[in-house]
Amino acid sequence: MNDSHSVYKDSQWIFLDKWKDYGDEQILISALELAKIIRYFVFALNFSRIKLCPHIEQCPEFNGYIAPALRDLIKEIID
């Protein structure tokens, strides 16, 4: 097992340990996997509110944030 994968798995278990009262290990892992998929949609949805702000045109660095997040969501669902 490579080191970054091991660090991720260790971090995952530390995080999931705080939720163990809500379900068994498999339920928590399934919930985490679902959260990893929908995070792109949540990001795009939240970022769309920024695009509604007055004077957003003065911040060109924000252009194009939503489309990549939605592309990542589609890729995550397909893969």
mmJSON file of the N, C-alpha and C atoms, coordinates in Angstrom:
{"data_MODEL":{"atom_site":{
"group_PDB":["ATOM","ATOM","ATOM","ATOM","ATOM","ATOM","ATOM","ATOM","ATOM","ATOM","ATOM","ATOM","ATOM","ATOM","ATOM","ATOM","ATOM","ATOM","ATOM","ATOM","ATOM","ATOM","ATOM","ATOM","ATOM","ATOM","ATOM","ATOM","ATOM","ATOM","ATOM","ATOM","ATOM","ATOM","ATOM","ATOM","ATOM","ATOM","ATOM","ATOM","ATOM","ATOM","ATOM","ATOM","ATOM","ATOM","ATOM","ATOM","ATOM","ATOM","ATOM","ATOM","ATOM","ATOM","ATOM","ATOM","ATOM","ATOM","ATOM","ATOM","ATOM","ATOM","ATOM","ATOM","ATOM","ATOM","ATOM","ATOM","ATOM","ATOM","ATOM","ATOM","ATOM","ATOM","ATOM","ATOM","ATOM","ATOM","ATOM","ATOM","ATOM","ATOM","ATOM","ATOM","ATOM","ATOM","ATOM","ATOM","ATOM","ATOM","ATOM","ATOM","ATOM","ATOM","ATOM","ATOM","ATOM","ATOM","ATOM","ATOM","ATOM","ATOM","ATOM","ATOM","ATOM","ATOM","ATOM","ATOM","ATOM","ATOM","ATOM","ATOM","ATOM","ATOM","ATOM","ATOM","ATOM","ATOM","ATOM","ATOM","ATOM","ATOM","ATOM","ATOM","ATOM","ATOM","ATOM","ATOM","ATOM","ATOM","ATOM","ATOM","ATOM","ATOM","ATOM","ATOM","ATOM","ATOM","ATOM","ATOM","ATOM","ATOM","ATOM","ATOM","ATOM","ATOM","ATOM","ATOM","ATOM","ATOM","ATOM","ATOM","ATOM","ATOM","ATOM","ATOM","ATOM","ATOM","ATOM","ATOM","ATOM","ATOM","ATOM","ATOM","ATOM","ATOM","ATOM","ATOM","ATOM","ATOM","ATOM","ATOM","ATOM","ATOM","ATOM","ATOM","ATOM","ATOM","ATOM","ATOM","ATOM","ATOM","ATOM","ATOM","ATOM","ATOM","ATOM","ATOM","ATOM","ATOM","ATOM","ATOM","ATOM","ATOM","ATOM","ATOM","ATOM","ATOM","ATOM","ATOM","ATOM","ATOM","ATOM","ATOM","ATOM","ATOM","ATOM","ATOM","ATOM","ATOM","ATOM","ATOM","ATOM","ATOM","ATOM","ATOM","ATOM","ATOM","ATOM","ATOM","ATOM","ATOM","ATOM","ATOM","ATOM","ATOM","ATOM","ATOM","ATOM","ATOM","ATOM","ATOM","ATOM","ATOM","ATOM","ATOM","ATOM"],
"id":[1,2,3,4,5,6,7,8,9,10,11,12,13,14,15,16,17,18,19,20,21,22,23,24,25,26,27,28,29,30,31,32,33,34,35,36,37,38,39,40,41,42,43,44,45,46,47,48,49,50,51,52,53,54,55,56,57,58,59,60,61,62,63,64,65,66,67,68,69,70,71,72,73,74,75,76,77,78,79,80,81,82,83,84,85,86,87,88,89,90,91,92,93,94,95,96,97,98,99,100,101,102,103,104,105,106,107,108,109,110,111,112,113,114,115,116,117,118,119,120,121,122,123,124,125,126,127,128,129,130,131,132,133,134,135,136,137,138,139,140,141,142,143,144,145,146,147,148,149,150,151,152,153,154,155,156,157,158,159,160,161,162,163,164,165,166,167,168,169,170,171,172,173,174,175,176,177,178,179,180,181,182,183,184,185,186,187,188,189,190,191,192,193,194,195,196,197,198,199,200,201,202,203,204,205,206,207,208,209,210,211,212,213,214,215,216,217,218,219,220,221,222,223,224,225,226,227,228,229,230,231,232,233,234,235,236,237],
"type_symbol":["N","C","C","N","C","C","N","C","C","N","C","C","N","C","C","N","C","C","N","C","C","N","C","C","N","C","C","N","C","C","N","C","C","N","C","C","N","C","C","N","C","C","N","C","C","N","C","C","N","C","C","N","C","C","N","C","C","N","C","C","N","C","C","N","C","C","N","C","C","N","C","C","N","C","C","N","C","C","N","C","C","N","C","C","N","C","C","N","C","C","N","C","C","N","C","C","N","C","C","N","C","C","N","C","C","N","C","C","N","C","C","N","C","C","N","C","C","N","C","C","N","C","C","N","C","C","N","C","C","N","C","C","N","C","C","N","C","C","N","C","C","N","C","C","N","C","C","N","C","C","N","C","C","N","C","C","N","C","C","N","C","C","N","C","C","N","C","C","N","C","C","N","C","C","N","C","C","N","C","C","N","C","C","N","C","C","N","C","C","N","C","C","N","C","C","N","C","C","N","C","C","N","C","C","N","C","C","N","C","C","N","C","C","N","C","C","N","C","C","N","C","C","N","C","C","N","C","C","N","C","C","N","C","C","N","C","C"],
"label_atom_id":["N","CA","C","N","CA","C","N","CA","C","N","CA","C","N","CA","C","N","CA","C","N","CA","C","N","CA","C","N","CA","C","N","CA","C","N","CA","C","N","CA","C","N","CA","C","N","CA","C","N","CA","C","N","CA","C","N","CA","C","N","CA","C","N","CA","C","N","CA","C","N","CA","C","N","CA","C","N","CA","C","N","CA","C","N","CA","C","N","CA","C","N","CA","C","N","CA","C","N","CA","C","N","CA","C","N","CA","C","N","CA","C","N","CA","C","N","CA","C","N","CA","C","N","CA","C","N","CA","C","N","CA","C","N","CA","C","N","CA","C","N","CA","C","N","CA","C","N","CA","C","N","CA","C","N","CA","C","N","CA","C","N","CA","C","N","CA","C","N","CA","C","N","CA","C","N","CA","C","N","CA","C","N","CA","C","N","CA","C","N","CA","C","N","CA","C","N","CA","C","N","CA","C","N","CA","C","N","CA","C","N","CA","C","N","CA","C","N","CA","C","N","CA","C","N","CA","C","N","CA","C","N","CA","C","N","CA","C","N","CA","C","N","CA","C","N","CA","C","N","CA","C","N","CA","C","N","CA","C","N","CA","C","N","CA","C","N","CA","C","N","CA","C","N","CA","C"],
"label_alt_id":[null,null,null,null,null,null,null,null,null,null,null,null,null,null,null,null,null,null,null,null,null,null,null,null,null,null,null,null,null,null,null,null,null,null,null,null,null,null,null,null,null,null,null,null,null,null,null,null,null,null,null,null,null,null,null,null,null,null,null,null,null,null,null,null,null,null,null,null,null,null,null,null,null,null,null,null,null,null,null,null,null,null,null,null,null,null,null,null,null,null,null,null,null,null,null,null,null,null,null,null,null,null,null,null,null,null,null,null,null,null,null,null,null,null,null,null,null,null,null,null,null,null,null,null,null,null,null,null,null,null,null,null,null,null,null,null,null,null,null,null,null,null,null,null,null,null,null,null,null,null,null,null,null,null,null,null,null,null,null,null,null,null,null,null,null,null,null,null,null,null,null,null,null,null,null,null,null,null,null,null,null,null,null,null,null,null,null,null,null,null,null,null,null,null,null,null,null,null,null,null,null,null,null,null,null,null,null,null,null,null,null,null,null,null,null,null,null,null,null,null,null,null,null,null,null,null,null,null,null,null,null,null,null,null,null,null,null],
"label_comp_id":["MET","MET","MET","ASN","ASN","ASN","ASP","ASP","ASP","SER","SER","SER","HIS","HIS","HIS","SER","SER","SER","VAL","VAL","VAL","TYR","TYR","TYR","LYS","LYS","LYS","ASP","ASP","ASP","SER","SER","SER","GLN","GLN","GLN","TRP","TRP","TRP","ILE","ILE","ILE","PHE","PHE","PHE","LEU","LEU","LEU","ASP","ASP","ASP","LYS","LYS","LYS","TRP","TRP","TRP","LYS","LYS","LYS","ASP","ASP","ASP","TYR","TYR","TYR","GLY","GLY","GLY","ASP","ASP","ASP","GLU","GLU","GLU","GLN","GLN","GLN","ILE","ILE","ILE","LEU","LEU","LEU","ILE","ILE","ILE","SER","SER","SER","ALA","ALA","ALA","LEU","LEU","LEU","GLU","GLU","GLU","LEU","LEU","LEU","ALA","ALA","ALA","LYS","LYS","LYS","ILE","ILE","ILE","ILE","ILE","ILE","ARG","ARG","ARG","TYR","TYR","TYR","PHE","PHE","PHE","VAL","VAL","VAL","PHE","PHE","PHE","ALA","ALA","ALA","LEU","LEU","LEU","ASN","ASN","ASN","PHE","PHE","PHE","SER","SER","SER","ARG","ARG","ARG","ILE","ILE","ILE","LYS","LYS","LYS","LEU","LEU","LEU","CYS","CYS","CYS","PRO","PRO","PRO","HIS","HIS","HIS","ILE","ILE","ILE","GLU","GLU","GLU","GLN","GLN","GLN","CYS","CYS","CYS","PRO","PRO","PRO","GLU","GLU","GLU","PHE","PHE","PHE","ASN","ASN","ASN","GLY","GLY","GLY","TYR","TYR","TYR","ILE","ILE","ILE","ALA","ALA","ALA","PRO","PRO","PRO","ALA","ALA","ALA","LEU","LEU","LEU","ARG","ARG","ARG","ASP","ASP","ASP","LEU","LEU","LEU","ILE","ILE","ILE","LYS","LYS","LYS","GLU","GLU","GLU","ILE","ILE","ILE","ILE","ILE","ILE","ASP","ASP","ASP"],
"label_asym_id":["A","A","A","A","A","A","A","A","A","A","A","A","A","A","A","A","A","A","A","A","A","A","A","A","A","A","A","A","A","A","A","A","A","A","A","A","A","A","A","A","A","A","A","A","A","A","A","A","A","A","A","A","A","A","A","A","A","A","A","A","A","A","A","A","A","A","A","A","A","A","A","A","A","A","A","A","A","A","A","A","A","A","A","A","A","A","A","A","A","A","A","A","A","A","A","A","A","A","A","A","A","A","A","A","A","A","A","A","A","A","A","A","A","A","A","A","A","A","A","A","A","A","A","A","A","A","A","A","A","A","A","A","A","A","A","A","A","A","A","A","A","A","A","A","A","A","A","A","A","A","A","A","A","A","A","A","A","A","A","A","A","A","A","A","A","A","A","A","A","A","A","A","A","A","A","A","A","A","A","A","A","A","A","A","A","A","A","A","A","A","A","A","A","A","A","A","A","A","A","A","A","A","A","A","A","A","A","A","A","A","A","A","A","A","A","A","A","A","A","A","A","A","A","A","A","A","A","A","A","A","A","A","A","A","A","A","A"],
"label_entity_id":["1","1","1","1","1","1","1","1","1","1","1","1","1","1","1","1","1","1","1","1","1","1","1","1","1","1","1","1","1","1","1","1","1","1","1","1","1","1","1","1","1","1","1","1","1","1","1","1","1","1","1","1","1","1","1","1","1","1","1","1","1","1","1","1","1","1","1","1","1","1","1","1","1","1","1","1","1","1","1","1","1","1","1","1","1","1","1","1","1","1","1","1","1","1","1","1","1","1","1","1","1","1","1","1","1","1","1","1","1","1","1","1","1","1","1","1","1","1","1","1","1","1","1","1","1","1","1","1","1","1","1","1","1","1","1","1","1","1","1","1","1","1","1","1","1","1","1","1","1","1","1","1","1","1","1","1","1","1","1","1","1","1","1","1","1","1","1","1","1","1","1","1","1","1","1","1","1","1","1","1","1","1","1","1","1","1","1","1","1","1","1","1","1","1","1","1","1","1","1","1","1","1","1","1","1","1","1","1","1","1","1","1","1","1","1","1","1","1","1","1","1","1","1","1","1","1","1","1","1","1","1","1","1","1","1","1","1"],
"label_seq_id":[1,1,1,2,2,2,3,3,3,4,4,4,5,5,5,6,6,6,7,7,7,8,8,8,9,9,9,10,10,10,11,11,11,12,12,12,13,13,13,14,14,14,15,15,15,16,16,16,17,17,17,18,18,18,19,19,19,20,20,20,21,21,21,22,22,22,23,23,23,24,24,24,25,25,25,26,26,26,27,27,27,28,28,28,29,29,29,30,30,30,31,31,31,32,32,32,33,33,33,34,34,34,35,35,35,36,36,36,37,37,37,38,38,38,39,39,39,40,40,40,41,41,41,42,42,42,43,43,43,44,44,44,45,45,45,46,46,46,47,47,47,48,48,48,49,49,49,50,50,50,51,51,51,52,52,52,53,53,53,54,54,54,55,55,55,56,56,56,57,57,57,58,58,58,59,59,59,60,60,60,61,61,61,62,62,62,63,63,63,64,64,64,65,65,65,66,66,66,67,67,67,68,68,68,69,69,69,70,70,70,71,71,71,72,72,72,73,73,73,74,74,74,75,75,75,76,76,76,77,77,77,78,78,78,79,79,79],
"pdbx_PDB_ins_code":[null,null,null,null,null,null,null,null,null,null,null,null,null,null,null,null,null,null,null,null,null,null,null,null,null,null,null,null,null,null,null,null,null,null,null,null,null,null,null,null,null,null,null,null,null,null,null,null,null,null,null,null,null,null,null,null,null,null,null,null,null,null,null,null,null,null,null,null,null,null,null,null,null,null,null,null,null,null,null,null,null,null,null,null,null,null,null,null,null,null,null,null,null,null,null,null,null,null,null,null,null,null,null,null,null,null,null,null,null,null,null,null,null,null,null,null,null,null,null,null,null,null,null,null,null,null,null,null,null,null,null,null,null,null,null,null,null,null,null,null,null,null,null,null,null,null,null,null,null,null,null,null,null,null,null,null,null,null,null,null,null,null,null,null,null,null,null,null,null,null,null,null,null,null,null,null,null,null,null,null,null,null,null,null,null,null,null,null,null,null,null,null,null,null,null,null,null,null,null,null,null,null,null,null,null,null,null,null,null,null,null,null,null,null,null,null,null,null,null,null,null,null,null,null,null,null,null,null,null,null,null,null,null,null,null,null,null],
"Cartn_x":[0.861,0.0,0.896,0.614,1.459,1.12,2.083,1.955,0.774,0.515,-0.595,-1.938,-2.052,-3.282,-3.46,-2.384,-2.418,-2.82,-2.272,-2.622,-4.098,-4.59,-6.003,-6.885,-6.556,-7.367,-7.348,-6.18,-6.097,-6.953,-6.884,-7.68,-9.168,-9.512,-10.917,-11.441,-10.696,-11.159,-11.228,-10.308,-10.369,-11.649,-11.958,-13.178,-14.422,-14.476,-15.659,-15.894,-14.841,-14.983,-15.93,-15.938,-16.816,-18.291,-18.573,-19.942,-20.432,-19.667,-19.987,-21.321,-21.851,-23.165,-24.313,-24.025,-25.07,-25.193,-24.294,-24.39,-23.147,-23.258,-22.096,-21.07,-19.947,-18.819,-19.205,-19.936,-20.289,-21.226,-22.167,-23.065,-22.279,-21.349,-20.559,-19.653,-19.076,-18.236,-19.08,-20.276,-21.177,-21.559,-21.838,-22.194,-21.016,-19.814,-18.628,-18.411,-18.599,-18.453,-19.478,-20.695,-21.726,-21.35,-20.867,-20.457,-19.34,-18.425,-17.333,-17.857,-18.927,-19.509,-20.271,-21.123,-21.976,-21.266,-20.037,-19.326,-19.163,-19.003,-18.854,-20.143,-21.269,-22.559,-22.785,-22.471,-22.624,-21.736,-20.506,-19.604,-20.197,-20.651,-21.21,-22.442,-23.289,-24.495,-24.149,-23.236,-22.83,-22.13,-21.293,-20.571,-21.511,-22.61,-23.542,-24.096,-24.149,-24.602,-23.616,-22.34,-21.328,-21.549,-21.909,-22.131,-23.286,-24.161,-25.297,-24.941,-23.76,-23.359,-23.212,-23.589,-23.39,-21.895,-21.566,-20.195,-19.284,-19.856,-19.041,-18.163,-18.6,-17.801,-16.437,-16.273,-14.983,-14.03,-14.484,-13.671,-13.576,-12.854,-12.808,-12.2,-11.465,-10.869,-11.916,-13.162,-14.226,-14.925,-14.663,-15.299,-14.834,-15.756,-15.42,-15.294,-15.688,-15.575,-16.667,-17.849,-18.972,-18.859,-18.549,-18.489,-17.492,-16.272,-15.356,-15.878,-16.547,-17.092,-18.163,-19.0,-20.033,-19.428,-18.363,-17.663,-17.071,-16.493,-15.933,-17.026,-18.204,-19.334,-19.695,-19.825,-20.177,-19.105,-17.852,-16.753,-16.798,-17.044,-17.115,-18.253,-19.374,-20.522,-20.242,-19.606,-19.33,-18.249,-17.235,-16.118,-16.522],
"Cartn_y":[-1.19,0.0,1.239,2.184,3.374,4.312,5.161,5.994,6.955,7.573,8.527,7.811,6.602,5.827,5.467,5.104,4.755,5.963,7.121,8.346,8.665,8.5,8.75,7.809,6.53,5.552,5.844,6.185,6.523,7.744,8.759,9.973,9.669,8.802,8.413,7.773,6.882,6.202,7.144,8.09,9.085,9.906,10.311,11.076,10.235,9.02,8.174,7.745,7.68,7.293,8.225,9.486,10.468,10.231,9.449,9.21,7.802,7.023,5.608,5.363,6.365,6.199,6.23,6.638,6.789,5.581,4.646,3.478,2.628,1.448,0.569,1.036,0.373,0.768,0.859,-0.122,-0.137,1.026,1.346,2.474,3.779,3.933,5.16,5.288,4.19,4.22,4.559,3.989,4.303,5.778,6.323,7.741,8.621,8.241,9.01,8.958,7.787,7.659,8.532,8.562,9.415,10.891,11.262,12.656,13.06,12.14,12.457,12.702,12.032,12.221,13.545,13.817,15.005,16.304,16.219,17.448,18.41,17.886,18.753,19.535,18.868,19.516,20.575,20.255,21.206,22.424,22.198,23.303,24.2,23.596,24.377,25.148,24.51,25.17,26.354,26.156,27.242,28.36,27.981,28.998,29.806,29.215,29.956,31.184,31.143,32.315,33.473,33.153,34.202,34.923,34.165,34.772,35.762,35.69,36.608,37.9,37.963,39.138,40.364,41.534,42.751,42.959,43.45,43.793,42.574,41.401,40.208,40.328,41.122,41.295,41.913,42.493,43.066,41.996,40.775,39.661,38.573,38.816,37.85,36.505,36.466,35.193,34.146,34.596,33.66,33.075,33.602,33.074,31.647,30.793,29.429,28.443,28.789,27.863,26.803,27.149,26.229,25.08,25.369,24.33,23.221,23.533,22.434,21.567,22.173,21.388,20.425,20.886,20.006,18.925,19.26,18.242,17.172,17.606,16.654,15.758,16.324,15.532,14.454,14.829,13.869,12.784,13.192,12.228,11.263,11.766,10.941,9.927,10.346,9.448,8.368,8.738,7.793,6.805,7.28,6.393,5.498],
"Cartn_z":[0.0,0.0,0.0,-0.875,-0.92,0.24,0.609,1.81,1.769,0.618,0.549,0.733,0.201,0.38,1.856,2.507,3.927,4.779,4.464,5.189,4.985,3.757,3.472,4.277,4.264,4.998,6.501,7.037,8.464,8.78,7.931,8.128,8.027,7.087,6.907,8.184,8.781,9.993,11.183,11.25,12.331,12.189,10.97,10.709,11.006,10.484,10.639,12.085,12.865,14.266,15.014,14.635,15.284,14.954,13.92,13.457,13.773,14.504,14.705,15.397,16.105,16.74,15.728,14.48,13.469,12.54,12.647,11.787,11.861,11.302,11.315,10.276,10.28,9.426,7.952,7.444,6.021,5.654,6.523,6.268,6.228,7.163,7.201,5.978,5.555,4.349,3.128,3.034,1.912,1.911,3.092,3.194,2.774,3.184,2.795,1.288,0.694,-0.76,-1.497,-1.009,-1.613,-1.46,-0.293,-0.057,-1.013,-1.293,-2.219,-3.625,-3.993,-5.323,-5.402,-4.423,-4.528,-4.148,-3.632,-3.244,-4.42,-5.626,-6.798,-7.058,-6.92,-7.117,-6.052,-4.808,-3.706,-3.943,-4.384,-4.682,-5.766,-6.851,-7.956,-7.513,-6.741,-6.25,-5.35,-4.432,-3.541,-4.302,-5.26,-6.007,-6.898,-7.326,-8.183,-7.461,-6.127,-5.37,-5.5,-5.595,-5.758,-7.081,-8.105,-9.425,-9.414,-8.422,-8.326,-7.579,-7.017,-6.245,-7.151,-6.635,-7.41,-7.676,-8.809,-9.202,-9.367,-9.568,-9.753,-10.994,-11.952,-13.173,-12.881,-11.712,-11.321,-10.773,-10.75,-10.25,-11.319,-12.394,-13.492,-13.091,-11.984,-11.563,-11.17,-10.949,-10.599,-11.823,-12.996,-14.204,-14.451,-14.754,-15.127,-13.983,-12.775,-11.648,-11.647,-12.088,-11.969,-12.974,-14.2,-15.233,-14.889,-14.442,-14.09,-12.942,-11.979,-10.867,-11.37,-12.282,-12.831,-13.725,-14.462,-15.251,-14.335,-13.204,-12.236,-11.665,-11.419,-10.926,-11.938,-13.193,-14.236,-14.357,-14.322,-14.416,-13.233,-12.04,-10.84,-10.941,-11.479,-11.613,-12.66,-13.748,-14.837,-14.427,-13.726,-13.337,-12.265],
"occupancy":[1.0,1.0,1.0,1.0,1.0,1.0,1.0,1.0,1.0,1.0,1.0,1.0,1.0,1.0,1.0,1.0,1.0,1.0,1.0,1.0,1.0,1.0,1.0,1.0,1.0,1.0,1.0,1.0,1.0,1.0,1.0,1.0,1.0,1.0,1.0,1.0,1.0,1.0,1.0,1.0,1.0,1.0,1.0,1.0,1.0,1.0,1.0,1.0,1.0,1.0,1.0,1.0,1.0,1.0,1.0,1.0,1.0,1.0,1.0,1.0,1.0,1.0,1.0,1.0,1.0,1.0,1.0,1.0,1.0,1.0,1.0,1.0,1.0,1.0,1.0,1.0,1.0,1.0,1.0,1.0,1.0,1.0,1.0,1.0,1.0,1.0,1.0,1.0,1.0,1.0,1.0,1.0,1.0,1.0,1.0,1.0,1.0,1.0,1.0,1.0,1.0,1.0,1.0,1.0,1.0,1.0,1.0,1.0,1.0,1.0,1.0,1.0,1.0,1.0,1.0,1.0,1.0,1.0,1.0,1.0,1.0,1.0,1.0,1.0,1.0,1.0,1.0,1.0,1.0,1.0,1.0,1.0,1.0,1.0,1.0,1.0,1.0,1.0,1.0,1.0,1.0,1.0,1.0,1.0,1.0,1.0,1.0,1.0,1.0,1.0,1.0,1.0,1.0,1.0,1.0,1.0,1.0,1.0,1.0,1.0,1.0,1.0,1.0,1.0,1.0,1.0,1.0,1.0,1.0,1.0,1.0,1.0,1.0,1.0,1.0,1.0,1.0,1.0,1.0,1.0,1.0,1.0,1.0,1.0,1.0,1.0,1.0,1.0,1.0,1.0,1.0,1.0,1.0,1.0,1.0,1.0,1.0,1.0,1.0,1.0,1.0,1.0,1.0,1.0,1.0,1.0,1.0,1.0,1.0,1.0,1.0,1.0,1.0,1.0,1.0,1.0,1.0,1.0,1.0,1.0,1.0,1.0,1.0,1.0,1.0,1.0,1.0,1.0,1.0,1.0,1.0,1.0,1.0,1.0,1.0,1.0,1.0],
"B_iso_or_equiv":[0.0,0.0,0.0,0.0,0.0,0.0,0.0,0.0,0.0,0.0,0.0,0.0,0.0,0.0,0.0,0.0,0.0,0.0,0.0,0.0,0.0,0.0,0.0,0.0,0.0,0.0,0.0,0.0,0.0,0.0,0.0,0.0,0.0,0.0,0.0,0.0,0.0,0.0,0.0,0.0,0.0,0.0,0.0,0.0,0.0,0.0,0.0,0.0,0.0,0.0,0.0,0.0,0.0,0.0,0.0,0.0,0.0,0.0,0.0,0.0,0.0,0.0,0.0,0.0,0.0,0.0,0.0,0.0,0.0,0.0,0.0,0.0,0.0,0.0,0.0,0.0,0.0,0.0,0.0,0.0,0.0,0.0,0.0,0.0,0.0,0.0,0.0,0.0,0.0,0.0,0.0,0.0,0.0,0.0,0.0,0.0,0.0,0.0,0.0,0.0,0.0,0.0,0.0,0.0,0.0,0.0,0.0,0.0,0.0,0.0,0.0,0.0,0.0,0.0,0.0,0.0,0.0,0.0,0.0,0.0,0.0,0.0,0.0,0.0,0.0,0.0,0.0,0.0,0.0,0.0,0.0,0.0,0.0,0.0,0.0,0.0,0.0,0.0,0.0,0.0,0.0,0.0,0.0,0.0,0.0,0.0,0.0,0.0,0.0,0.0,0.0,0.0,0.0,0.0,0.0,0.0,0.0,0.0,0.0,0.0,0.0,0.0,0.0,0.0,0.0,0.0,0.0,0.0,0.0,0.0,0.0,0.0,0.0,0.0,0.0,0.0,0.0,0.0,0.0,0.0,0.0,0.0,0.0,0.0,0.0,0.0,0.0,0.0,0.0,0.0,0.0,0.0,0.0,0.0,0.0,0.0,0.0,0.0,0.0,0.0,0.0,0.0,0.0,0.0,0.0,0.0,0.0,0.0,0.0,0.0,0.0,0.0,0.0,0.0,0.0,0.0,0.0,0.0,0.0,0.0,0.0,0.0,0.0,0.0,0.0,0.0,0.0,0.0,0.0,0.0,0.0,0.0,0.0,0.0,0.0,0.0,0.0],
"pdbx_formal_charge":[null,null,null,null,null,null,null,null,null,null,null,null,null,null,null,null,null,null,null,null,null,null,null,null,null,null,null,null,null,null,null,null,null,null,null,null,null,null,null,null,null,null,null,null,null,null,null,null,null,null,null,null,null,null,null,null,null,null,null,null,null,null,null,null,null,null,null,null,null,null,null,null,null,null,null,null,null,null,null,null,null,null,null,null,null,null,null,null,null,null,null,null,null,null,null,null,null,null,null,null,null,null,null,null,null,null,null,null,null,null,null,null,null,null,null,null,null,null,null,null,null,null,null,null,null,null,null,null,null,null,null,null,null,null,null,null,null,null,null,null,null,null,null,null,null,null,null,null,null,null,null,null,null,null,null,null,null,null,null,null,null,null,null,null,null,null,null,null,null,null,null,null,null,null,null,null,null,null,null,null,null,null,null,null,null,null,null,null,null,null,null,null,null,null,null,null,null,null,null,null,null,null,null,null,null,null,null,null,null,null,null,null,null,null,null,null,null,null,null,null,null,null,null,null,null,null,null,null,null,null,null,null,null,null,null,null,null],
"auth_seq_id":[1,1,1,2,2,2,3,3,3,4,4,4,5,5,5,6,6,6,7,7,7,8,8,8,9,9,9,10,10,10,11,11,11,12,12,12,13,13,13,14,14,14,15,15,15,16,16,16,17,17,17,18,18,18,19,19,19,20,20,20,21,21,21,22,22,22,23,23,23,24,24,24,25,25,25,26,26,26,27,27,27,28,28,28,29,29,29,30,30,30,31,31,31,32,32,32,33,33,33,34,34,34,35,35,35,36,36,36,37,37,37,38,38,38,39,39,39,40,40,40,41,41,41,42,42,42,43,43,43,44,44,44,45,45,45,46,46,46,47,47,47,48,48,48,49,49,49,50,50,50,51,51,51,52,52,52,53,53,53,54,54,54,55,55,55,56,56,56,57,57,57,58,58,58,59,59,59,60,60,60,61,61,61,62,62,62,63,63,63,64,64,64,65,65,65,66,66,66,67,67,67,68,68,68,69,69,69,70,70,70,71,71,71,72,72,72,73,73,73,74,74,74,75,75,75,76,76,76,77,77,77,78,78,78,79,79,79],
"auth_comp_id":["MET","MET","MET","ASN","ASN","ASN","ASP","ASP","ASP","SER","SER","SER","HIS","HIS","HIS","SER","SER","SER","VAL","VAL","VAL","TYR","TYR","TYR","LYS","LYS","LYS","ASP","ASP","ASP","SER","SER","SER","GLN","GLN","GLN","TRP","TRP","TRP","ILE","ILE","ILE","PHE","PHE","PHE","LEU","LEU","LEU","ASP","ASP","ASP","LYS","LYS","LYS","TRP","TRP","TRP","LYS","LYS","LYS","ASP","ASP","ASP","TYR","TYR","TYR","GLY","GLY","GLY","ASP","ASP","ASP","GLU","GLU","GLU","GLN","GLN","GLN","ILE","ILE","ILE","LEU","LEU","LEU","ILE","ILE","ILE","SER","SER","SER","ALA","ALA","ALA","LEU","LEU","LEU","GLU","GLU","GLU","LEU","LEU","LEU","ALA","ALA","ALA","LYS","LYS","LYS","ILE","ILE","ILE","ILE","ILE","ILE","ARG","ARG","ARG","TYR","TYR","TYR","PHE","PHE","PHE","VAL","VAL","VAL","PHE","PHE","PHE","ALA","ALA","ALA","LEU","LEU","LEU","ASN","ASN","ASN","PHE","PHE","PHE","SER","SER","SER","ARG","ARG","ARG","ILE","ILE","ILE","LYS","LYS","LYS","LEU","LEU","LEU","CYS","CYS","CYS","PRO","PRO","PRO","HIS","HIS","HIS","ILE","ILE","ILE","GLU","GLU","GLU","GLN","GLN","GLN","CYS","CYS","CYS","PRO","PRO","PRO","GLU","GLU","GLU","PHE","PHE","PHE","ASN","ASN","ASN","GLY","GLY","GLY","TYR","TYR","TYR","ILE","ILE","ILE","ALA","ALA","ALA","PRO","PRO","PRO","ALA","ALA","ALA","LEU","LEU","LEU","ARG","ARG","ARG","ASP","ASP","ASP","LEU","LEU","LEU","ILE","ILE","ILE","LYS","LYS","LYS","GLU","GLU","GLU","ILE","ILE","ILE","ILE","ILE","ILE","ASP","ASP","ASP"],
"auth_asym_id":["A","A","A","A","A","A","A","A","A","A","A","A","A","A","A","A","A","A","A","A","A","A","A","A","A","A","A","A","A","A","A","A","A","A","A","A","A","A","A","A","A","A","A","A","A","A","A","A","A","A","A","A","A","A","A","A","A","A","A","A","A","A","A","A","A","A","A","A","A","A","A","A","A","A","A","A","A","A","A","A","A","A","A","A","A","A","A","A","A","A","A","A","A","A","A","A","A","A","A","A","A","A","A","A","A","A","A","A","A","A","A","A","A","A","A","A","A","A","A","A","A","A","A","A","A","A","A","A","A","A","A","A","A","A","A","A","A","A","A","A","A","A","A","A","A","A","A","A","A","A","A","A","A","A","A","A","A","A","A","A","A","A","A","A","A","A","A","A","A","A","A","A","A","A","A","A","A","A","A","A","A","A","A","A","A","A","A","A","A","A","A","A","A","A","A","A","A","A","A","A","A","A","A","A","A","A","A","A","A","A","A","A","A","A","A","A","A","A","A","A","A","A","A","A","A","A","A","A","A","A","A","A","A","A","A","A","A"],
"auth_atom_id":["N","CA","C","N","CA","C","N","CA","C","N","CA","C","N","CA","C","N","CA","C","N","CA","C","N","CA","C","N","CA","C","N","CA","C","N","CA","C","N","CA","C","N","CA","C","N","CA","C","N","CA","C","N","CA","C","N","CA","C","N","CA","C","N","CA","C","N","CA","C","N","CA","C","N","CA","C","N","CA","C","N","CA","C","N","CA","C","N","CA","C","N","CA","C","N","CA","C","N","CA","C","N","CA","C","N","CA","C","N","CA","C","N","CA","C","N","CA","C","N","CA","C","N","CA","C","N","CA","C","N","CA","C","N","CA","C","N","CA","C","N","CA","C","N","CA","C","N","CA","C","N","CA","C","N","CA","C","N","CA","C","N","CA","C","N","CA","C","N","CA","C","N","CA","C","N","CA","C","N","CA","C","N","CA","C","N","CA","C","N","CA","C","N","CA","C","N","CA","C","N","CA","C","N","CA","C","N","CA","C","N","CA","C","N","CA","C","N","CA","C","N","CA","C","N","CA","C","N","CA","C","N","CA","C","N","CA","C","N","CA","C","N","CA","C","N","CA","C","N","CA","C","N","CA","C","N","CA","C","N","CA","C","N","CA","C","N","CA","C","N","CA","C","N","CA","C"],
"pdbx_PDB_model_num":[1,1,1,1,1,1,1,1,1,1,1,1,1,1,1,1,1,1,1,1,1,1,1,1,1,1,1,1,1,1,1,1,1,1,1,1,1,1,1,1,1,1,1,1,1,1,1,1,1,1,1,1,1,1,1,1,1,1,1,1,1,1,1,1,1,1,1,1,1,1,1,1,1,1,1,1,1,1,1,1,1,1,1,1,1,1,1,1,1,1,1,1,1,1,1,1,1,1,1,1,1,1,1,1,1,1,1,1,1,1,1,1,1,1,1,1,1,1,1,1,1,1,1,1,1,1,1,1,1,1,1,1,1,1,1,1,1,1,1,1,1,1,1,1,1,1,1,1,1,1,1,1,1,1,1,1,1,1,1,1,1,1,1,1,1,1,1,1,1,1,1,1,1,1,1,1,1,1,1,1,1,1,1,1,1,1,1,1,1,1,1,1,1,1,1,1,1,1,1,1,1,1,1,1,1,1,1,1,1,1,1,1,1,1,1,1,1,1,1,1,1,1,1,1,1,1,1,1,1,1,1,1,1,1,1,1,1]
}}}
